[in-house]
Amino acid sequence: MQFRQGDVLLELVENVPPGARRIAAPSGRLLVASGKDGTHAHVLDAGTGIAAWRLAEGAGGPDYLVVGGKGARLCHEEHAPLALPGGCYRVIRQHEYDPVTAATILVRD
């Protein structure tokens, strides 16, 4: 099962892969993806039932999320709130091709 909100796709998976490192998730709210210039962020609002993991060190949002059984809500200023059921999710960010640099770049809405 998949859930999309703008440039963020959440895919329901069985579990967090081995080797992923747990990252701090502030109580109740978690930044999943920031938008242009730090505005218009995708934020997960779930009370205390959120856990997040990253596969590699460095900046950026989580690669995996675990949402408690009561579910959560993904919020963004330009999109309708998205209700997520409890489960483990892989976070996939949208990329686009830049013909000037011949590279792919991260989309931020």
mmCIF file of the C-alpha atoms, coordinates in Angstrom:
data_MODEL
# 
_entry.id   MODEL 
# 
loop_
_atom_site.group_PDB 
_atom_site.id 
_atom_site.type_symbol 
_atom_site.label_atom_id 
_atom_site.label_alt_id 
_atom_site.label_comp_id 
_atom_site.label_asym_id 
_atom_site.label_entity_id 
_atom_site.label_seq_id 
_atom_site.pdbx_PDB_ins_code 
_atom_site.Cartn_x 
_atom_site.Cartn_y 
_atom_site.Cartn_z 
_atom_site.occupancy 
_atom_site.B_iso_or_equiv 
_atom_site.pdbx_formal_charge 
_atom_site.auth_seq_id 
_atom_site.auth_comp_id 
_atom_site.auth_asym_id 
_atom_site.auth_atom_id 
_atom_site.pdbx_PDB_model_num 
ATOM 1   C CA . MET A 1 1   ? 0.000  0.000  0.000   1.00 0.00 ? 1   MET A CA 1 
ATOM 2   C CA . GLN A 1 2   ? 1.268  3.482  -0.870  1.00 0.00 ? 2   GLN A CA 1 
ATOM 3   C CA . PHE A 1 3   ? 0.372  7.000  0.231   1.00 0.00 ? 3   PHE A CA 1 
ATOM 4   C CA . ARG A 1 4   ? 1.469  10.141 -1.648  1.00 0.00 ? 4   ARG A CA 1 
ATOM 5   C CA . GLN A 1 5   ? 1.457  13.756 -0.556  1.00 0.00 ? 5   GLN A CA 1 
ATOM 6   C CA . GLY A 1 6   ? 3.103  15.996 -3.147  1.00 0.00 ? 6   GLY A CA 1 
ATOM 7   C CA . ASP A 1 7   ? 6.783  15.088 -3.465  1.00 0.00 ? 7   ASP A CA 1 
ATOM 8   C CA . VAL A 1 8   ? 6.669  12.492 -0.648  1.00 0.00 ? 8   VAL A CA 1 
ATOM 9   C CA . LEU A 1 9   ? 5.646  8.875  -1.181  1.00 0.00 ? 9   LEU A CA 1 
ATOM 10  C CA . LEU A 1 10  ? 5.194  6.547  1.815   1.00 0.00 ? 10  LEU A CA 1 
ATOM 11  C CA . GLU A 1 11  ? 5.229  2.838  1.046   1.00 0.00 ? 11  GLU A CA 1 
ATOM 12  C CA . LEU A 1 12  ? 4.018  0.313  3.611   1.00 0.00 ? 12  LEU A CA 1 
ATOM 13  C CA . VAL A 1 13  ? 6.761  -2.289 4.236   1.00 0.00 ? 13  VAL A CA 1 
ATOM 14  C CA . GLU A 1 14  ? 7.232  -5.255 6.561   1.00 0.00 ? 14  GLU A CA 1 
ATOM 15  C CA . ASN A 1 15  ? 9.982  -3.755 8.739   1.00 0.00 ? 15  ASN A CA 1 
ATOM 16  C CA . VAL A 1 16  ? 12.924 -1.378 9.018   1.00 0.00 ? 16  VAL A CA 1 
ATOM 17  C CA . PRO A 1 17  ? 15.988 -2.888 7.301   1.00 0.00 ? 17  PRO A CA 1 
ATOM 18  C CA . PRO A 1 18  ? 18.962 -4.057 9.362   1.00 0.00 ? 18  PRO A CA 1 
ATOM 19  C CA . GLY A 1 19  ? 21.646 -1.421 9.710   1.00 0.00 ? 19  GLY A CA 1 
ATOM 20  C CA . ALA A 1 20  ? 19.267 1.536  9.839   1.00 0.00 ? 20  ALA A CA 1 
ATOM 21  C CA . ARG A 1 21  ? 19.914 3.913  12.724  1.00 0.00 ? 21  ARG A CA 1 
ATOM 22  C CA . ARG A 1 22  ? 17.141 5.322  14.852  1.00 0.00 ? 22  ARG A CA 1 
ATOM 23  C CA . ILE A 1 23  ? 16.990 9.103  14.826  1.00 0.00 ? 23  ILE A CA 1 
ATOM 24  C CA . ALA A 1 24  ? 15.448 11.397 17.393  1.00 0.00 ? 24  ALA A CA 1 
ATOM 25  C CA . ALA A 1 25  ? 11.761 12.072 16.890  1.00 0.00 ? 25  ALA A CA 1 
ATOM 26  C CA . PRO A 1 26  ? 10.456 14.984 18.937  1.00 0.00 ? 26  PRO A CA 1 
ATOM 27  C CA . SER A 1 27  ? 7.410  14.116 20.965  1.00 0.00 ? 27  SER A CA 1 
ATOM 28  C CA . GLY A 1 28  ? 4.359  14.167 18.759  1.00 0.00 ? 28  GLY A CA 1 
ATOM 29  C CA . ARG A 1 29  ? 5.670  15.763 15.543  1.00 0.00 ? 29  ARG A CA 1 
ATOM 30  C CA . LEU A 1 30  ? 8.308  14.695 13.067  1.00 0.00 ? 30  LEU A CA 1 
ATOM 31  C CA . LEU A 1 31  ? 9.675  16.589 10.061  1.00 0.00 ? 31  LEU A CA 1 
ATOM 32  C CA . VAL A 1 32  ? 9.498  14.126 7.163   1.00 0.00 ? 32  VAL A CA 1 
ATOM 33  C CA . ALA A 1 33  ? 10.597 16.511 4.379   1.00 0.00 ? 33  ALA A CA 1 
ATOM 34  C CA . SER A 1 34  ? 11.292 20.224 4.246   1.00 0.00 ? 34  SER A CA 1 
ATOM 35  C CA . GLY A 1 35  ? 10.169 22.327 1.320   1.00 0.00 ? 35  GLY A CA 1 
ATOM 36  C CA . LYS A 1 36  ? 11.842 25.111 -0.617  1.00 0.00 ? 36  LYS A CA 1 
ATOM 37  C CA . ASP A 1 37  ? 13.775 27.485 1.621   1.00 0.00 ? 37  ASP A CA 1 
ATOM 38  C CA . GLY A 1 38  ? 12.692 25.554 4.715   1.00 0.00 ? 38  GLY A CA 1 
ATOM 39  C CA . THR A 1 39  ? 9.002  26.361 4.253   1.00 0.00 ? 39  THR A CA 1 
ATOM 40  C CA . HIS A 1 40  ? 6.050  24.120 3.383   1.00 0.00 ? 40  HIS A CA 1 
ATOM 41  C CA . ALA A 1 41  ? 7.253  21.108 5.312   1.00 0.00 ? 41  ALA A CA 1 
ATOM 42  C CA . HIS A 1 42  ? 5.692  17.651 5.383   1.00 0.00 ? 42  HIS A CA 1 
ATOM 43  C CA . VAL A 1 43  ? 5.171  16.975 9.102   1.00 0.00 ? 43  VAL A CA 1 
ATOM 44  C CA . LEU A 1 44  ? 3.922  13.773 10.706  1.00 0.00 ? 44  LEU A CA 1 
ATOM 45  C CA . ASP A 1 45  ? 1.610  14.418 13.655  1.00 0.00 ? 45  ASP A CA 1 
ATOM 46  C CA . ALA A 1 46  ? 0.967  11.307 15.741  1.00 0.00 ? 46  ALA A CA 1 
ATOM 47  C CA . GLY A 1 47  ? 1.054  12.083 19.426  1.00 0.00 ? 47  GLY A CA 1 
ATOM 48  C CA . THR A 1 48  ? 3.760  9.881  20.916  1.00 0.00 ? 48  THR A CA 1 
ATOM 49  C CA . GLY A 1 49  ? 3.489  6.936  18.498  1.00 0.00 ? 49  GLY A CA 1 
ATOM 50  C CA . ILE A 1 50  ? 6.242  7.836  16.003  1.00 0.00 ? 50  ILE A CA 1 
ATOM 51  C CA . ALA A 1 51  ? 9.695  6.328  15.430  1.00 0.00 ? 51  ALA A CA 1 
ATOM 52  C CA . ALA A 1 52  ? 12.108 7.241  12.627  1.00 0.00 ? 52  ALA A CA 1 
ATOM 53  C CA . TRP A 1 53  ? 15.199 5.660  11.061  1.00 0.00 ? 53  TRP A CA 1 
ATOM 54  C CA . ARG A 1 54  ? 17.864 6.751  8.581   1.00 0.00 ? 54  ARG A CA 1 
ATOM 55  C CA . LEU A 1 55  ? 20.003 4.450  6.450   1.00 0.00 ? 55  LEU A CA 1 
ATOM 56  C CA . ALA A 1 56  ? 23.019 6.787  6.176   1.00 0.00 ? 56  ALA A CA 1 
ATOM 57  C CA . GLU A 1 57  ? 24.561 9.547  8.248   1.00 0.00 ? 57  GLU A CA 1 
ATOM 58  C CA . GLY A 1 58  ? 24.031 13.136 7.232   1.00 0.00 ? 58  GLY A CA 1 
ATOM 59  C CA . ALA A 1 59  ? 21.315 15.663 6.728   1.00 0.00 ? 59  ALA A CA 1 
ATOM 60  C CA . GLY A 1 60  ? 17.880 14.884 5.462   1.00 0.00 ? 60  GLY A CA 1 
ATOM 61  C CA . GLY A 1 61  ? 14.668 13.407 6.672   1.00 0.00 ? 61  GLY A CA 1 
ATOM 62  C CA . PRO A 1 62  ? 14.004 9.858  7.732   1.00 0.00 ? 62  PRO A CA 1 
ATOM 63  C CA . ASP A 1 63  ? 14.207 6.897  5.353   1.00 0.00 ? 63  ASP A CA 1 
ATOM 64  C CA . TYR A 1 64  ? 11.767 4.787  7.399   1.00 0.00 ? 64  TYR A CA 1 
ATOM 65  C CA . LEU A 1 65  ? 8.928  5.589  9.788   1.00 0.00 ? 65  LEU A CA 1 
ATOM 66  C CA . VAL A 1 66  ? 7.046  3.440  12.243  1.00 0.00 ? 66  VAL A CA 1 
ATOM 67  C CA . VAL A 1 67  ? 3.605  4.755  13.135  1.00 0.00 ? 67  VAL A CA 1 
ATOM 68  C CA . GLY A 1 68  ? 1.789  3.442  16.203  1.00 0.00 ? 68  GLY A CA 1 
ATOM 69  C CA . GLY A 1 69  ? -1.453 1.511  15.984  1.00 0.00 ? 69  GLY A CA 1 
ATOM 70  C CA . LYS A 1 70  ? -3.648 4.598  16.333  1.00 0.00 ? 70  LYS A CA 1 
ATOM 71  C CA . GLY A 1 71  ? -2.229 5.994  13.100  1.00 0.00 ? 71  GLY A CA 1 
ATOM 72  C CA . ALA A 1 72  ? -0.947 9.440  12.257  1.00 0.00 ? 72  ALA A CA 1 
ATOM 73  C CA . ARG A 1 73  ? -1.617 12.431 10.070  1.00 0.00 ? 73  ARG A CA 1 
ATOM 74  C CA . LEU A 1 74  ? 0.826  13.820 7.488   1.00 0.00 ? 74  LEU A CA 1 
ATOM 75  C CA . CYS A 1 75  ? 0.335  17.583 7.151   1.00 0.00 ? 75  CYS A CA 1 
ATOM 76  C CA . HIS A 1 76  ? 1.534  20.144 4.573   1.00 0.00 ? 76  HIS A CA 1 
ATOM 77  C CA . GLU A 1 77  ? 0.450  23.726 3.906   1.00 0.00 ? 77  GLU A CA 1 
ATOM 78  C CA . GLU A 1 78  ? -0.418 23.076 0.231   1.00 0.00 ? 78  GLU A CA 1 
ATOM 79  C CA . HIS A 1 79  ? -1.984 19.599 0.492   1.00 0.00 ? 79  HIS A CA 1 
ATOM 80  C CA . ALA A 1 80  ? -4.900 18.040 2.324   1.00 0.00 ? 80  ALA A CA 1 
ATOM 81  C CA . PRO A 1 81  ? -3.902 16.153 5.497   1.00 0.00 ? 81  PRO A CA 1 
ATOM 82  C CA . LEU A 1 82  ? -3.185 12.496 4.839   1.00 0.00 ? 82  LEU A CA 1 
ATOM 83  C CA . ALA A 1 83  ? -4.376 9.896  7.368   1.00 0.00 ? 83  ALA A CA 1 
ATOM 84  C CA . LEU A 1 84  ? -1.905 7.021  7.759   1.00 0.00 ? 84  LEU A CA 1 
ATOM 85  C CA . PRO A 1 85  ? -2.793 3.747  9.454   1.00 0.00 ? 85  PRO A CA 1 
ATOM 86  C CA . GLY A 1 86  ? -0.311 2.266  11.920  1.00 0.00 ? 86  GLY A CA 1 
ATOM 87  C CA . GLY A 1 87  ? 2.597  0.397  10.344  1.00 0.00 ? 87  GLY A CA 1 
ATOM 88  C CA . CYS A 1 88  ? 6.131  0.626  8.986   1.00 0.00 ? 88  CYS A CA 1 
ATOM 89  C CA . TYR A 1 89  ? 6.741  2.939  6.017   1.00 0.00 ? 89  TYR A CA 1 
ATOM 90  C CA . ARG A 1 90  ? 9.611  3.565  3.615   1.00 0.00 ? 90  ARG A CA 1 
ATOM 91  C CA . VAL A 1 91  ? 9.935  7.276  2.780   1.00 0.00 ? 91  VAL A CA 1 
ATOM 92  C CA . ILE A 1 92  ? 10.572 7.926  -0.914  1.00 0.00 ? 92  ILE A CA 1 
ATOM 93  C CA . ARG A 1 93  ? 11.335 11.452 -2.114  1.00 0.00 ? 93  ARG A CA 1 
ATOM 94  C CA . GLN A 1 94  ? 10.615 12.557 -5.685  1.00 0.00 ? 94  GLN A CA 1 
ATOM 95  C CA . HIS A 1 95  ? 13.548 13.528 -7.911  1.00 0.00 ? 95  HIS A CA 1 
ATOM 96  C CA . GLU A 1 96  ? 13.671 15.278 -11.273 1.00 0.00 ? 96  GLU A CA 1 
ATOM 97  C CA . TYR A 1 97  ? 16.251 15.493 -14.030 1.00 0.00 ? 97  TYR A CA 1 
ATOM 98  C CA . ASP A 1 98  ? 18.081 18.801 -14.511 1.00 0.00 ? 98  ASP A CA 1 
ATOM 99  C CA . PRO A 1 99  ? 19.292 18.989 -18.134 1.00 0.00 ? 99  PRO A CA 1 
ATOM 100 C CA . VAL A 1 100 ? 21.631 21.904 -17.358 1.00 0.00 ? 100 VAL A CA 1 
ATOM 101 C CA . THR A 1 101 ? 23.685 19.929 -14.842 1.00 0.00 ? 101 THR A CA 1 
ATOM 102 C CA . ALA A 1 102 ? 22.803 16.470 -16.256 1.00 0.00 ? 102 ALA A CA 1 
ATOM 103 C CA . ALA A 1 103 ? 21.950 15.343 -12.726 1.00 0.00 ? 103 ALA A CA 1 
ATOM 104 C CA . THR A 1 104 ? 18.891 14.405 -10.751 1.00 0.00 ? 104 THR A CA 1 
ATOM 105 C CA . ILE A 1 105 ? 17.805 16.790 -8.030  1.00 0.00 ? 105 ILE A CA 1 
ATOM 106 C CA . LEU A 1 106 ? 15.443 16.450 -5.111  1.00 0.00 ? 106 LEU A CA 1 
ATOM 107 C CA . VAL A 1 107 ? 11.985 17.964 -5.645  1.00 0.00 ? 107 VAL A CA 1 
ATOM 108 C CA . ARG A 1 108 ? 10.808 20.229 -2.815  1.00 0.00 ? 108 ARG A CA 1 
ATOM 109 C CA . ASP A 1 109 ? 7.242  21.531 -2.910  1.00 0.00 ? 109 ASP A CA 1 
# 
